[in-house]
Amino acid sequence: MDSLSQLALGAAVSVAVMARRKGSTPTPPLTPPPRRPALWKAAAWGAVAGSLPDLDVLISHGDPILDMVLHRAETHALFWLALFSLPFGWLVAWLSGEQAQWRRWWAAMALALLTHPLLDAMTIYGTRLLLPFSDEPLGVGSIFIIDPLYTLPLLVGLVGALALRGRAGLRFNVAGLALSTAYLGWGVAAQQHVAGVAAAALQQQGITAERVLVTPTPFNTVLWRVLAVAPDAVHEGFYSLLDGAGGDAGGDKATAPLHFDRFARDSALDARLAAAQTPESPAQALRDFSHGFYRVGASADGQQVMITDLRMGQESGYAFNFLVAERVGTGLAAVEPTRQMGQRLDLDRGLPWLWQRMWGQRLPPPR
C-alpha cells in the first residue's frame, strides 16, 4: 500500500492502543495512577513503526527484477516483525520517558508493525508474510495500492483524535479504523462478485484460461480489471459494479456479458528464454513472483526480449516491464543485469476513461 496509508494506519493503531486506560485493577491509595501518554507521541511513533517495513526499498540486490521481487520480504514477515517489536517497543518507551509503560508501548508498536504487511497483502503485488517458514508471496488483490476511500477515514479519525480532547476525539480514531477495515471487507466481497461474473463470461465466450485474475482499477473498488491467461493469449476485460445501472444505446447493460480483448502471448519465445537461462535467473524469479501472470515478448525489431508482470497496469501500459535477453545470431543472450523498460501511461486519456467507465459507460479502454 502507499506510504501515506501505512503511516496513517500505524499512527491510528498506536493511538487506539495507547489511549486505552488501565484495567480495573485498583491502585494503592498513595500511588498515583499512571498517566496516559500524550496522543501525539503515540501517533508519531505509530507512524514511524508503520513506515519502517518499507525501508527495504533502500536495499539494492544488483538487478531491477530482484529489487522488485525481493521487496516485501523479510521486513514484511510477521514472525520477524513480532520479534523486532519487543526491543523496539522498549526503546520507544525509553525514548519517550515512559519506561514504566513499556508493555503498552510494545503492544502499540507491535500492532503498528504487523498491520503494515497485512494491509500490503490485500494488494496484488505479493507479500512474503510467512517467512522464514514459507517463501510464497501472498496477495489478495482486492484493493489498489492507492485508494483514497481507504486512507481518508484513517486521516480524518487521526486528526479528530489529536484535535479534540477526551473521548470524543478518540471515538473519531476508532471510527476511522472501523470504516477503513470495513472498506477492506467490502473490497473482498466485490472481488468475489466480479470473479463470478468473469467466470460466467469466459464460459459463455468459450475462452479457456489457465488462470484468472480479478483486481480493482486505480483508486477505486467499483471498476475491476479481469485478466484471463492462456498459453497463447492474454484476455483482458473491464467490469464496473454499475454496469447494470444504466443502458447502452441499443443494448441492455444488465444482460450484456463482460467483453474481453485478446492479446497474443508468445509461448514459444518464453520456452526458448527459459531454456537459455538458469532456474535462478531473474526472469524465472518474476515468473514465480507473478504466479504465472506474465508475458514474454520481443521488441518491434525482434532483437530484444522482454518479460512483463501483467498484474499491475493494463494493455498497453505496465508498471514492471524488463529487458532480459537479446538475440545473438539464432540464439538468445541474457542481459545482466536486466533493465527496466519504461512504458508511458497516457494519463490524459486514461483518467477520463477510468472515471467514465467506472460509472457504467461502455467505452473501449485507451490502448
C-alpha positions as CSV (number, residue, x, y, z in Angstrom):
1,M,0.0,0.0,0.0
2,D,1.2,3.6,-0.4
3,S,3.3,5.3,2.2
4,L,0.6,7.7,3.4
5,S,-1.9,4.9,4.1
6,Q,0.8,2.9,6.0
7,L,1.7,6.0,8.0
8,A,-1.9,6.7,8.8
9,L,-2.7,3.1,9.8
10,G,0.3,2.8,12.1
11,A,-0.5,6.1,13.8
12,A,-4.2,5.3,14.2
13,V,-3.5,1.8,15.6
14,S,-0.9,3.2,18.1
15,V,-3.3,5.9,19.2
16,A,-6.0,3.4,19.8
17,V,-3.7,1.2,22.0
18,M,-2.1,4.0,23.9
19,A,-5.4,5.8,24.5
20,R,-6.9,2.9,26.4
21,R,-6.9,3.4,30.1
22,K,-5.6,0.8,32.5
23,G,-7.9,-2.0,33.5
24,S,-10.0,-2.2,36.7
25,T,-7.1,-3.4,38.9
26,P,-7.1,-1.0,41.9
27,T,-4.0,1.1,42.6
28,P,-2.7,1.6,46.2
29,P,-4.3,4.8,47.7
30,L,-0.9,6.6,47.9
31,T,0.2,5.6,44.4
32,P,-0.9,7.9,41.6
33,P,-2.3,6.1,38.6
34,P,0.0,6.0,35.6
35,R,-0.7,8.9,33.3
36,R,-1.9,8.2,29.8
37,P,0.9,9.0,27.2
38,A,0.4,12.1,25.1
39,L,-1.5,11.1,22.0
40,W,0.8,13.0,19.7
41,K,3.6,10.8,20.9
42,A,1.6,7.7,20.2
43,A,0.7,9.0,16.7
44,A,4.3,9.9,15.9
45,W,5.8,6.7,16.9
46,G,3.0,4.7,15.3
47,A,3.7,6.5,12.1
48,V,7.3,5.6,12.3
49,A,6.6,1.9,13.0
50,G,4.0,1.8,10.2
51,S,6.6,3.1,7.8
52,L,9.6,1.0,8.9
53,P,9.0,-2.2,6.9
54,D,9.2,-0.3,3.6
55,L,12.8,0.8,4.2
56,D,13.8,-2.4,2.4
57,V,13.4,-0.3,-0.8
58,L,16.8,1.2,0.0
59,I,18.4,-2.3,-0.4
60,S,19.9,-3.0,-3.8
61,H,20.0,-6.6,-4.9
62,G,22.0,-5.7,-8.1
63,D,19.2,-6.3,-10.6
64,P,15.9,-4.4,-11.2
65,I,13.9,-7.6,-11.2
66,L,15.4,-8.9,-8.0
67,D,14.8,-5.5,-6.4
68,M,11.1,-5.9,-7.3
69,V,10.6,-9.5,-6.3
70,L,12.6,-9.2,-3.0
71,H,10.7,-6.1,-1.9
72,R,8.1,-7.0,0.9
73,A,10.2,-10.0,2.0
74,E,12.0,-10.3,5.5
75,T,10.9,-6.8,6.6
76,H,7.3,-7.7,5.9
77,A,7.4,-11.2,7.6
78,L,5.1,-11.4,10.6
79,F,7.5,-13.7,12.5
80,W,10.5,-11.3,12.2
81,L,8.4,-8.2,12.9
82,A,6.9,-9.8,16.0
83,L,10.4,-10.5,17.3
84,F,11.6,-7.0,16.4
85,S,8.6,-5.4,18.1
86,L,9.8,-6.3,21.6
87,P,13.1,-4.4,21.7
88,F,11.7,-1.7,19.5
89,G,8.7,-1.1,21.9
90,W,11.1,-1.0,24.9
91,L,13.3,1.6,23.0
92,V,10.3,3.8,22.2
93,A,9.2,3.7,25.8
94,W,12.7,4.7,26.9
95,L,13.0,7.5,24.4
96,S,9.5,8.7,25.4
97,G,10.5,8.8,29.0
98,E,7.8,6.3,29.9
99,Q,9.7,3.1,30.8
100,A,7.1,2.1,33.3
101,Q,4.6,1.7,30.4
102,W,6.9,-0.2,28.1
103,R,4.4,-3.1,27.8
104,R,1.8,-0.7,26.3
105,W,4.3,0.8,24.0
106,W,5.3,-2.7,22.9
107,A,1.7,-3.6,22.2
108,A,1.2,-0.4,20.2
109,M,4.4,-0.8,18.2
110,A,3.8,-4.5,17.5
111,L,0.3,-3.7,16.1
112,A,1.7,-0.8,14.0
113,L,4.4,-3.0,12.6
114,L,2.2,-6.1,12.0
115,T,-0.7,-4.3,10.3
116,H,1.7,-2.9,7.7
117,P,2.3,-6.3,5.9
118,L,-1.2,-7.4,6.5
119,L,-2.5,-4.3,4.6
120,D,0.1,-4.8,1.9
121,A,-1.1,-8.4,1.4
122,M,-4.5,-7.1,0.4
123,T,-2.9,-5.6,-2.8
124,I,-1.9,-7.8,-5.7
125,Y,1.9,-7.1,-5.5
126,G,2.9,-10.0,-3.3
127,T,4.0,-10.0,0.3
128,R,6.0,-12.8,2.0
129,L,4.1,-12.8,5.2
130,L,5.2,-16.3,6.3
131,L,9.0,-16.1,6.1
132,P,11.0,-17.9,7.2
133,F,8.5,-20.8,7.1
134,S,7.3,-20.1,3.6
135,D,8.7,-18.1,0.7
136,E,5.3,-17.8,-1.0
137,P,4.4,-14.1,-1.9
138,L,0.7,-13.6,-0.9
139,G,-1.6,-11.0,-2.5
140,V,-5.4,-10.9,-2.2
141,G,-5.6,-8.2,-4.9
142,S,-8.9,-6.7,-3.6
143,I,-7.6,-3.1,-3.2
144,F,-5.4,-0.9,-5.4
145,I,-2.1,0.3,-4.0
146,I,-3.6,3.8,-3.7
147,D,-7.2,4.2,-2.7
148,P,-8.5,7.4,-1.1
149,L,-11.6,5.7,0.3
150,Y,-9.4,3.6,2.5
151,T,-7.0,6.3,3.6
152,L,-9.3,9.2,4.2
153,P,-11.2,7.7,7.1
154,L,-7.9,6.9,8.9
155,L,-6.6,10.5,8.4
156,V,-9.9,12.1,9.5
157,G,-10.1,9.9,12.6
158,L,-6.5,10.6,13.4
159,V,-6.9,14.4,13.1
160,G,-10.1,14.2,15.2
161,A,-8.3,12.3,17.9
162,L,-5.4,14.8,18.1
163,A,-7.6,17.9,17.7
164,L,-10.4,17.1,20.1
165,R,-10.0,16.5,23.8
166,G,-11.3,13.5,25.7
167,R,-13.4,10.6,24.5
168,A,-15.0,12.4,21.6
169,G,-11.6,12.6,19.7
170,L,-10.8,9.0,20.5
171,R,-14.1,7.9,19.0
172,F,-13.1,9.6,15.8
173,N,-10.0,7.5,15.7
174,V,-11.9,4.3,16.4
175,A,-14.5,5.2,13.8
176,G,-11.7,5.8,11.2
177,L,-10.2,2.4,11.9
178,A,-13.6,0.7,11.7
179,L,-14.5,2.3,8.4
180,S,-11.2,1.6,6.7
181,T,-11.3,-2.0,7.9
182,A,-14.9,-2.3,6.6
183,Y,-13.8,-1.0,3.3
184,L,-11.2,-3.8,3.0
185,G,-14.0,-6.2,3.7
186,W,-16.2,-4.6,1.0
187,G,-13.3,-4.9,-1.5
188,V,-13.1,-8.7,-0.9
189,A,-16.8,-9.1,-1.3
190,A,-16.9,-7.0,-4.5
191,Q,-13.9,-9.0,-5.9
192,Q,-15.7,-12.3,-5.3
193,H,-18.8,-11.0,-7.1
194,V,-16.8,-9.9,-10.1
195,A,-15.0,-13.2,-10.2
196,G,-18.3,-14.9,-10.6
197,V,-19.3,-12.6,-13.4
198,A,-15.9,-13.2,-15.1
199,A,-16.2,-17.0,-14.8
200,A,-19.7,-16.9,-16.5
201,A,-18.5,-14.6,-19.2
202,L,-15.4,-16.7,-20.0
203,Q,-17.6,-19.8,-20.3
204,Q,-20.2,-18.0,-22.4
205,Q,-17.5,-16.8,-24.8
206,G,-15.7,-20.1,-25.0
207,I,-12.4,-18.8,-23.5
208,T,-10.4,-21.5,-21.7
209,A,-7.9,-19.9,-19.3
210,E,-5.1,-21.4,-17.2
211,R,-5.6,-18.7,-14.5
212,V,-7.8,-15.7,-14.0
213,L,-7.1,-12.5,-12.1
214,V,-9.6,-10.0,-10.8
215,T,-8.2,-6.7,-9.4
216,P,-9.6,-3.2,-9.0
217,T,-8.5,-0.4,-11.3
218,P,-6.7,2.6,-9.8
219,F,-8.1,4.5,-6.9
220,N,-11.5,2.6,-6.5
221,T,-13.3,-0.7,-6.0
222,V,-16.1,-0.1,-8.4
223,L,-14.3,-0.8,-11.7
224,W,-12.5,-4.1,-11.9
225,R,-9.9,-5.5,-14.4
226,V,-10.2,-9.2,-15.3
227,L,-7.2,-10.9,-16.8
228,A,-7.5,-14.4,-18.2
229,V,-4.2,-16.0,-19.2
230,A,-4.0,-18.9,-21.7
231,P,-0.8,-20.4,-23.2
232,D,-1.1,-18.4,-26.5
233,A,-3.1,-15.4,-25.4
234,V,-4.0,-12.9,-22.7
235,H,-7.7,-11.8,-22.5
236,E,-8.4,-8.6,-20.7
237,G,-11.8,-7.1,-19.8
238,F,-13.2,-4.5,-17.5
239,Y,-16.4,-4.7,-15.4
240,S,-18.0,-2.0,-13.3
241,L,-20.4,-2.7,-10.5
242,L,-22.5,0.0,-12.1
243,D,-22.7,-1.7,-15.5
244,G,-26.3,-2.7,-14.8
245,A,-27.3,0.7,-13.6
246,G,-27.9,2.3,-17.0
247,G,-28.3,1.3,-20.5
248,D,-26.3,1.5,-23.7
249,A,-27.9,2.9,-26.8
250,G,-29.4,-0.2,-28.4
251,G,-28.5,-2.6,-25.7
252,D,-29.3,-3.8,-22.2
253,K,-26.3,-3.4,-19.9
254,A,-27.8,-5.6,-17.3
255,T,-27.6,-8.7,-19.5
256,A,-24.5,-7.7,-21.6
257,P,-21.6,-10.1,-21.0
258,L,-18.2,-8.9,-19.9
259,H,-16.2,-8.2,-23.0
260,F,-12.6,-9.4,-23.4
261,D,-9.9,-8.2,-25.8
262,R,-7.4,-10.7,-26.9
263,F,-3.6,-10.1,-27.0
264,A,-1.1,-12.6,-28.3
265,R,1.3,-14.4,-25.9
266,D,4.4,-15.9,-27.4
267,S,4.8,-19.2,-25.5
268,A,7.4,-20.4,-27.9
269,L,9.7,-17.4,-27.2
270,D,9.0,-17.9,-23.5
271,A,10.2,-21.5,-23.7
272,R,13.3,-20.5,-25.6
273,L,14.1,-17.9,-23.0
274,A,13.6,-20.4,-20.2
275,A,15.9,-22.9,-21.9
276,A,18.6,-20.3,-22.4
277,Q,18.6,-19.2,-18.7
278,T,19.2,-20.9,-15.4
279,P,16.4,-21.7,-12.9
280,E,17.8,-19.0,-10.7
281,S,17.6,-16.3,-13.3
282,P,15.8,-13.0,-12.7
283,A,13.3,-13.9,-15.4
284,Q,12.4,-17.1,-13.6
285,A,12.1,-15.2,-10.3
286,L,9.5,-12.9,-12.0
287,R,7.6,-15.9,-13.4
288,D,7.3,-17.3,-9.9
289,F,6.6,-14.0,-8.2
290,S,3.8,-13.2,-10.6
291,H,2.1,-16.6,-10.1
292,G,2.1,-17.1,-13.9
293,F,0.6,-13.7,-14.8
294,Y,3.4,-12.6,-17.0
295,R,4.2,-12.4,-20.7
296,V,7.4,-12.7,-22.7
297,G,7.6,-10.8,-25.9
298,A,10.0,-9.3,-28.5
299,S,10.7,-5.7,-29.4
300,A,9.4,-4.3,-32.7
301,D,12.7,-5.1,-34.4
302,G,12.8,-8.6,-32.8
303,Q,16.2,-8.1,-31.3
304,Q,15.3,-7.6,-27.6
305,V,13.3,-9.9,-25.4
306,M,11.2,-8.5,-22.5
307,I,9.2,-10.0,-19.7
308,T,6.2,-8.2,-18.2
309,D,4.3,-8.6,-15.0
310,L,0.7,-8.5,-16.2
311,R,-0.8,-7.9,-12.8
312,M,0.0,-4.2,-12.4
313,G,-1.2,-2.0,-15.2
314,Q,-3.2,-2.8,-18.3
315,E,-2.8,-3.1,-22.0
316,S,-0.6,-1.5,-23.1
317,G,1.0,0.2,-20.1
318,Y,2.5,-1.9,-17.4
319,A,4.5,-0.8,-14.3
320,F,7.0,-3.7,-14.5
321,N,8.5,-4.5,-17.9
322,F,12.1,-5.7,-18.1
323,L,14.6,-6.3,-20.8
324,V,16.0,-9.8,-20.1
325,A,17.7,-11.0,-23.3
326,E,18.9,-10.1,-26.7
327,R,19.1,-12.1,-29.9
328,V,22.6,-13.2,-30.9
329,G,22.5,-15.0,-34.2
330,T,19.9,-17.7,-33.9
331,G,20.1,-17.8,-30.1
332,L,19.4,-15.6,-27.0
333,A,22.0,-14.0,-24.7
334,A,20.9,-13.0,-21.2
335,V,21.1,-9.3,-20.3
336,E,22.9,-9.0,-17.0
337,P,21.7,-7.1,-15.1
338,T,18.3,-6.8,-16.5
339,R,16.9,-3.3,-17.4
340,Q,13.5,-1.9,-16.5
341,M,11.9,-0.6,-19.7
342,G,9.6,2.4,-19.2
343,Q,6.1,2.2,-20.7
344,R,4.4,5.6,-20.9
345,L,0.9,5.8,-19.5
346,D,-1.4,8.2,-21.3
347,L,-3.0,9.9,-18.3
348,D,-4.7,12.5,-20.4
349,R,-6.8,9.7,-21.9
350,G,-6.6,7.1,-19.2
351,L,-8.0,9.1,-16.3
352,P,-11.2,10.4,-18.1
353,W,-11.8,6.9,-19.4
354,L,-11.4,5.5,-15.9
355,W,-13.9,7.9,-14.5
356,Q,-16.5,7.4,-17.2
357,R,-16.1,3.6,-17.3
358,M,-16.4,3.4,-13.5
359,W,-19.8,4.9,-13.8
360,G,-21.0,2.3,-16.2
361,Q,-20.3,3.9,-19.6
362,R,-19.2,1.2,-22.0
363,L,-16.1,2.7,-23.5
364,P,-13.2,0.9,-25.1
365,P,-10.0,1.3,-23.0
366,P,-7.3,3.5,-24.2
367,R,-4.5,1.5,-25.9
